Amino acid sequence: MGMKRGLWLVVAGLGHAGVSWGMEGPGAVKPTVLPPISAPAETPGPVVLPGAGHSKERLVVEGPACGPNGCATHAGRKDRCGIIPKGALPDPSGMKFKNLINTQAMVGTAGLLFFYNCEWEGDSDRLGPSAYTRLARLMCRVRTMPVPVMIERTADPVLDEKRRIAMVEQLVMGGVLDASDRVHVGYPLDGGLEGLDAERIYYNLRINPNNFNGMGGRSGGGRLGMFSGFFGGGGGGGGFR
């Protein structure tokens, strides 16, 4: 009985399908209902917010929003939800020291093109022998590079202008045609030696003129005492021997 009943159910199902197909016709096409087309979800990009604090550019970049679990799903990896101000990360190792060295080198290069009062003959507009030698060495640099030439200012504006004209004449003879626009009068960047330092070095040069600007011998026991072993001993050492 069970098998016959199952066969009857199968035959009845096939008959119902045939009746439905006959009513609709062989060429009928059932309408297909498609789901509505929706725009793809856009991933939120970085949002620029006004920054403050140690931010150099005064801008803060906010990453895309986290998932439902928040930042706990990063498992120790890069936190894409964090807000990191621009400039908050430190500079590479040694960058500040490198900038300091570069600044000192630039100041030293500018000092080479500065002619001081002691390089002129008294209160005249004539360069001394050492100034002529230094100017001859720097002539190629001044001729090929747009660098200024400075003259130390004095209390006499008339003397300053005479010295400027004298320097312009020397540069024009060396091939610097625009020397009049590049020679200026001003104050040096380096303040020079004053007080006890200048006095000590002066007397060291008088006593021992071969001690390389006073850095050896007696100066080893002064402010350069840390180098006394290298410069010939502290106190009354004999300089570079």
Buried (B, 14 or more C-beta within 10 A) or exposed (E): EEEEEEEEEEEEEEEEEEEEEEEEEEEEEEEEEEEEEEEEEEEEEEEEEEBEEEBEEEEBBBBEEBEEEEEEEBEEEEEEBEEBBBBEEEEEEEEEEEEEEEEEEEEEEBEEBBBBBEBBEEEEBEBBEEBEEBBEEBBEEBBEEEBEBBBBBBEEEEBBEBBBEBBBBBBEEBEBEEBBEBBEBEEBEEEEEEEEBEEBBEEBBEEBEEBBEBBBBBBBBBEBEEBBEEBBBBEEBBBEE
